Amino acid sequence: MRERQKKILRLLDISGPRLHRLLARLVRREDVVGDLLQELFIRLWNSKTFDKADDPLAYAYRTAINLAFEWRRQQQIVCRSVEGDCPAVKENPSALSKMIRDEELEQVLDATSRLKDLARDVVVMRYIEQESYETIAERLGKKPQHLRSVCAKAMAQLRDVLTREKV
């Protein structure tokens, strides 16, 4: 077995569940996650720079984030009608609240996909994966203070975009 194949299989064994969870959180469609995870490892296999990466997990993580947002851009997300898809809304008020939260999360994820790569990665790692700035800095090879600044600016951009969309 080639060294590259061993490296990718080791990464899958150790970090596969974590990468699966990340993709599931970003695409919010369990039926798609398996295909995306498979596509992730195909991309890693075909990548010329994967072998040169100092941290294979960080490289795979960024590739997974890019893959998830590419998938989101390709999809045409259609809001489900309240009457057609959820007859239990009248009986269960929390179902309506859940639908509203889900729609708001979709809007936030769509807006996040428009951020620059570094800002998007930091926002995903910080708020979706709930990693510390120190952990993110280790993975990305940056200083925590710099990432705090990037994250704050990205959050301001998200607020601005989401505010404009509501008007």
N, C-alpha and C positions, 0 to 999 in steps of 0.2 A: 504494500500500500504506500502510495506516495506521501511525502511529508505534508504537503498541502492538504491532502484529503484527511490525514490524521488530525491536523490542526483544526479543520472545519468540523470534523466529527466530535472532537473534544469540546469545541465551542458549543456545539449543539447539545451535548450531554450536560455540560455545566450550566449554560445560560439559555437553553432552548425554552424552558417554561417562562423565564423572565421576558424574553423577546416575544413570545406568544402573548403574554399579558399586555405588553406594551402595544403590540399591533391591535389587540382586541380593544384596548382603551381608545386608540386613535380612530379606528374605522367603525367601531360600535356595531359590527356585524360578525357574529361568531361563524356564520357560514362562509365567510370570506377569509378568515384568519389563516386557516390551513394552507390555502393557495398562496397567500402573501408570504407566509413563513417559508414555503417551498421556493417561491420566487426570490426571497432574501438569500437563501443558501445557494441558489443558482448564481445570483449576482456576485456573492462572495467568491464562489468557485471561479467565475469568469473574470474577476477583478485582477488587474495587473498590480494594483497597489496594496492589496490585502496582505501579501507576504511581507511587505515593507513596513506595515503598521506597527508602531510601538506597542499599542494596546489593541489586540484583535477584538475584544469585547466593545470598546469604544467605537471602533470602526464599524462593527456589526450594528451597534445601537444607532449610529447616525444613518447608516444605510437603511435600517428598518424605519426610522422616522421619515426619511425621504420617500421611501416606498409607500408608506401609509398615506402621506399627503399627496403623492402622485395619484394613488387610487382615488382619494377623495375628490381631487380635481376632475378626474375622468367621470365620476358619477354625477348624475343629475338627481340631486336629492329632492324628493317630492314630499311635501308635508302631507301627512295623512289627514283625511277629513275626520272630524270628531264623530260624526254620525255613522259613517261607513265602517270604520275600523274598530271602534270601541263602544259597543252598545252598553257596556257596564258603566259608562261615565255617569249616567243619571243615578245609578245605584251607589256608586262609590266615588265620593268627591276626591279622594286621593289619586284616583286614576287620572283625572284632569290635571292635577298638580304635577304628576309624573310626566304627562305628555308635554306640559309647558316647560318643565325642566329639561326634558330631552330635546325639545326644539331649541331652547336657549343654548344648550351644550353644542348642538349642531352649528349654530350661528358662531359660537366662540371658536370651534374647531375650524370652520371655514375661514374665519378672519385670521386665525393663527397660520393657516396655510399660505397667506399672503405676506407673511413676515420674511425677512432675509433669513438665510440658513442658520446662522449662528443664533440669532434672536429666537427663531422657532425652536431650535434644539434646546436652548436654555429654558424657555417657557415650558416645553414638554417635560424636560427632566425635573424642573422645579415644581410645577403645579400638577402635572399628571402622575409622574413617578414619585413625587415628593422627596426628591433627593436634596441634600444640603448643598450649599454653594461650594463647599470644600470638595465634596465628592464630584460635583459637576466639573469643577476646575481641574481635578486630577484627570478625569476622562478626556477633557477637551484640551488639556495642556495650556490652560489660561490661569490667570490669577483670580481668586474669588471676588475681589473688589471690582475688577473689570466686569465679571459676569453679573454682579449685582446691578451695575450701571446698565449693562445691556438689557437685563431683565426689566428694570424699571422703565427704560425707554420703550421696550416692547409692550409692556402693559399699558403705557400711556397711548401708544399707537392703537392697541386693541380697543381701549375705551373710546378713543376718537372714532374708529371705524364702526364700532357697535352703536355708538350714539347717533352717528350720521344715518345708519341703516334704519334706526327706529323712527326717525323723523319723516 
